Amino acid sequence: MASTKDRIVDASAELFRRNGYTGTGVKQIVAMAGAPFGSLYHFFPGGKEQLGEEVIRWSGAMYGQLIGAIFDPAPDVVTAVHDFFAGAAETLRETDYADACPIATVALEVASTSEPLRQATADVFESWIAGGSERFEAAGIPPARARELTIAMLASLEGAFVLCRAMRTTVPLEVAGGTMVGVVRDELESTPS
C-alpha cells in the first residue's frame, strides 16, 4: 500500500490535472488521498505551495518519460512525432477531454503569482525540451535546431490541448501533429548527412 505522503502526491496530481491548482482545495486532496488533514502539513510544512511544487516535479518526470517511451521504439523521428500527437489525441478521447497536460494547466494559473511553482514548471518544460532535443540530435539534426524543433513540438502540443478541450474535438491535435510531422520531415531532408 502506498504511503500517506505518496497518496497525497498522487491525489494532488490527479486533482491538479483535472481541476487546476487554484481549483483544488486541500480538503479535497486529503479526502481523495484518504489521509488525515494534518498529514498534508506534516509532509508539506510549506502547505499547498510546497505540495504543488513537488507534484509538478513528480508529474513532470512521469510525463517526461513519455518522450522516451514514444520516440525510442519508433523506427524514425517522423513516426515518433506522429505517434506523440496521436497518443495525446487518444488520451483526450479516452478521458472525455479531461486529461491533458497537468504542467501546462498549473503553469497558466501560477506563472505570475508563485515563483516556486513557476520555476518548477519551467524546470519540467526544460527537461522535456532536453529529452526531445536528444532524440532529434540522434536523428542527425544539429543541436540548436533540435532544440527549436522540440520547443515547437511541445508548444504545438500544449496549444492543441487547449483547443481540443475547449472544442471537444481532437482535430487541433491532428492538425498540429500533421504540421510537426511535415516540419521534421523537411528538416531531415535538408540536413546534410
Contacts in CASP RR format, 6 or more apart in sequence:
PFRMAT RR
TARGET T0000
AUTHOR 0000-0000-0000
METHOD contacts of the structure
MODEL  1
MASTKDRIVDASAELFRRNGYTGTGVKQIVAMAGAPFGSLYHFFPGGKEQ
LGEEVIRWSGAMYGQLIGAIFDPAPDVVTAVHDFFAGAAETLRETDYADA
CPIATVALEVASTSEPLRQATADVFESWIAGGSERFEAAGIPPARARELT
IAMLASLEGAFVLCRAMRTTVPLEVAGGTMVGVVRDELESTPS
2 10 0 8 1.000
4 33 0 8 1.000
4 35 0 8 1.000
4 39 0 8 1.000
4 43 0 8 1.000
5 39 0 8 1.000
5 43 0 8 1.000
7 33 0 8 1.000
7 34 0 8 1.000
7 35 0 8 1.000
8 29 0 8 1.000
8 30 0 8 1.000
8 33 0 8 1.000
8 35 0 8 1.000
8 39 0 8 1.000
8 40 0 8 1.000
8 43 0 8 1.000
8 44 0 8 1.000
8 51 0 8 1.000
9 51 0 8 1.000
9 54 0 8 1.000
9 55 0 8 1.000
9 58 0 8 1.000
10 33 0 8 1.000
11 29 0 8 1.000
11 30 0 8 1.000
11 32 0 8 1.000
11 33 0 8 1.000
11 34 0 8 1.000
12 24 0 8 1.000
12 29 0 8 1.000
12 33 0 8 1.000
12 51 0 8 1.000
12 52 0 8 1.000
12 55 0 8 1.000
13 55 0 8 1.000
13 58 0 8 1.000
13 59 0 8 1.000
13 102 0 8 1.000
14 32 0 8 1.000
15 24 0 8 1.000
15 25 0 8 1.000
15 28 0 8 1.000
15 29 0 8 1.000
15 32 0 8 1.000
16 24 0 8 1.000
16 52 0 8 1.000
16 55 0 8 1.000
16 59 0 8 1.000
16 102 0 8 1.000
16 105 0 8 1.000
16 106 0 8 1.000
17 59 0 8 1.000
17 98 0 8 1.000
17 99 0 8 1.000
17 100 0 8 1.000
17 102 0 8 1.000
17 105 0 8 1.000
18 98 0 8 1.000
18 99 0 8 1.000
19 28 0 8 1.000
20 102 0 8 1.000
20 105 0 8 1.000
20 106 0 8 1.000
20 109 0 8 1.000
21 52 0 8 1.000
21 105 0 8 1.000
21 106 0 8 1.000
21 109 0 8 1.000
21 110 0 8 1.000
21 117 0 8 1.000
22 109 0 8 1.000
22 110 0 8 1.000
25 48 0 8 1.000
26 37 0 8 1.000
26 40 0 8 1.000
26 47 0 8 1.000
26 48 0 8 1.000
27 37 0 8 1.000
29 40 0 8 1.000
29 51 0 8 1.000
30 36 0 8 1.000
30 37 0 8 1.000
30 38 0 8 1.000
30 39 0 8 1.000
30 40 0 8 1.000
40 47 0 8 1.000
40 48 0 8 1.000
40 51 0 8 1.000
41 47 0 8 1.000
43 51 0 8 1.000
44 50 0 8 1.000
44 51 0 8 1.000
44 54 0 8 1.000
49 114 0 8 1.000
49 116 0 8 1.000
49 117 0 8 1.000
50 116 0 8 1.000
52 106 0 8 1.000
52 117 0 8 1.000
52 120 0 8 1.000
53 116 0 8 1.000
53 117 0 8 1.000
53 120 0 8 1.000
56 102 0 8 1.000
56 103 0 8 1.000
56 106 0 8 1.000
56 117 0 8 1.000
56 120 0 8 1.000
56 121 0 8 1.000
56 124 0 8 1.000
57 120 0 8 1.000
57 123 0 8 1.000
57 124 0 8 1.000
59 102 0 8 1.000
59 103 0 8 1.000
59 124 0 8 1.000
60 102 0 8 1.000
60 103 0 8 1.000
60 124 0 8 1.000
60 127 0 8 1.000
60 128 0 8 1.000
61 124 0 8 1.000
61 127 0 8 1.000
63 101 0 8 1.000
63 102 0 8 1.000
63 103 0 8 1.000
63 124 0 8 1.000
63 128 0 8 1.000
64 124 0 8 1.000
64 127 0 8 1.000
64 128 0 8 1.000
64 131 0 8 1.000
66 84 0 8 1.000
67 84 0 8 1.000
67 128 0 8 1.000
67 131 0 8 1.000
67 132 0 8 1.000
67 135 0 8 1.000
68 131 0 8 1.000
68 135 0 8 1.000
70 80 0 8 1.000
70 83 0 8 1.000
70 84 0 8 1.000
70 87 0 8 1.000
71 77 0 8 1.000
71 80 0 8 1.000
71 84 0 8 1.000
71 132 0 8 1.000
71 135 0 8 1.000
72 135 0 8 1.000
74 80 0 8 1.000
74 83 0 8 1.000
76 139 0 8 1.000
77 135 0 8 1.000
77 136 0 8 1.000
77 139 0 8 1.000
77 184 0 8 1.000
77 188 0 8 1.000
78 181 0 8 1.000
78 182 0 8 1.000
78 184 0 8 1.000
78 185 0 8 1.000
78 188 0 8 1.000
80 135 0 8 1.000
81 153 0 8 1.000
81 177 0 8 1.000
81 180 0 8 1.000
81 181 0 8 1.000
81 184 0 8 1.000
82 177 0 8 1.000
82 178 0 8 1.000
82 181 0 8 1.000
84 153 0 8 1.000
84 157 0 8 1.000
84 177 0 8 1.000
85 157 0 8 1.000
85 160 0 8 1.000
85 173 0 8 1.000
85 174 0 8 1.000
85 176 0 8 1.000
85 177 0 8 1.000
85 178 0 8 1.000
85 180 0 8 1.000
85 181 0 8 1.000
88 157 0 8 1.000
88 160 0 8 1.000
88 161 0 8 1.000
88 173 0 8 1.000
89 164 0 8 1.000
89 170 0 8 1.000
89 173 0 8 1.000
89 174 0 8 1.000
91 99 0 8 1.000
92 99 0 8 1.000
92 100 0 8 1.000
92 161 0 8 1.000
92 164 0 8 1.000
92 165 0 8 1.000
92 170 0 8 1.000
92 173 0 8 1.000
93 170 0 8 1.000
97 164 0 8 1.000
97 165 0 8 1.000
97 168 0 8 1.000
100 161 0 8 1.000
100 162 0 8 1.000
100 164 0 8 1.000
100 165 0 8 1.000
101 157 0 8 1.000
101 158 0 8 1.000
101 161 0 8 1.000
103 121 0 8 1.000
103 124 0 8 1.000
103 125 0 8 1.000
104 121 0 8 1.000
104 158 0 8 1.000
104 159 0 8 1.000
104 161 0 8 1.000
104 162 0 8 1.000
106 117 0 8 1.000
106 121 0 8 1.000
107 118 0 8 1.000
107 121 0 8 1.000
107 122 0 8 1.000
107 125 0 8 1.000
110 117 0 8 1.000
110 118 0 8 1.000
110 121 0 8 1.000
111 117 0 8 1.000
111 118 0 8 1.000
111 121 0 8 1.000
112 118 0 8 1.000
125 154 0 8 1.000
128 150 0 8 1.000
128 154 0 8 1.000
129 147 0 8 1.000
129 150 0 8 1.000
129 151 0 8 1.000
129 154 0 8 1.000
131 150 0 8 1.000
132 146 0 8 1.000
132 150 0 8 1.000
132 153 0 8 1.000
133 143 0 8 1.000
133 146 0 8 1.000
133 147 0 8 1.000
133 149 0 8 1.000
133 150 0 8 1.000
134 146 0 8 1.000
136 145 0 8 1.000
136 146 0 8 1.000
136 149 0 8 1.000
136 150 0 8 1.000
136 184 0 8 1.000
137 143 0 8 1.000
137 146 0 8 1.000
139 188 0 8 1.000
140 188 0 8 1.000
140 191 0 8 1.000
141 149 0 8 1.000
141 187 0 8 1.000
141 188 0 8 1.000
141 191 0 8 1.000
142 191 0 8 1.000
145 187 0 8 1.000
145 191 0 8 1.000
149 183 0 8 1.000
149 184 0 8 1.000
149 187 0 8 1.000
152 180 0 8 1.000
152 183 0 8 1.000
153 180 0 8 1.000
153 184 0 8 1.000
156 176 0 8 1.000
156 177 0 8 1.000
156 179 0 8 1.000
156 180 0 8 1.000
157 173 0 8 1.000
157 176 0 8 1.000
159 172 0 8 1.000
159 176 0 8 1.000
160 172 0 8 1.000
160 173 0 8 1.000
160 175 0 8 1.000
160 176 0 8 1.000
160 177 0 8 1.000
161 173 0 8 1.000
163 172 0 8 1.000
164 170 0 8 1.000
164 171 0 8 1.000
164 172 0 8 1.000
164 173 0 8 1.000
END
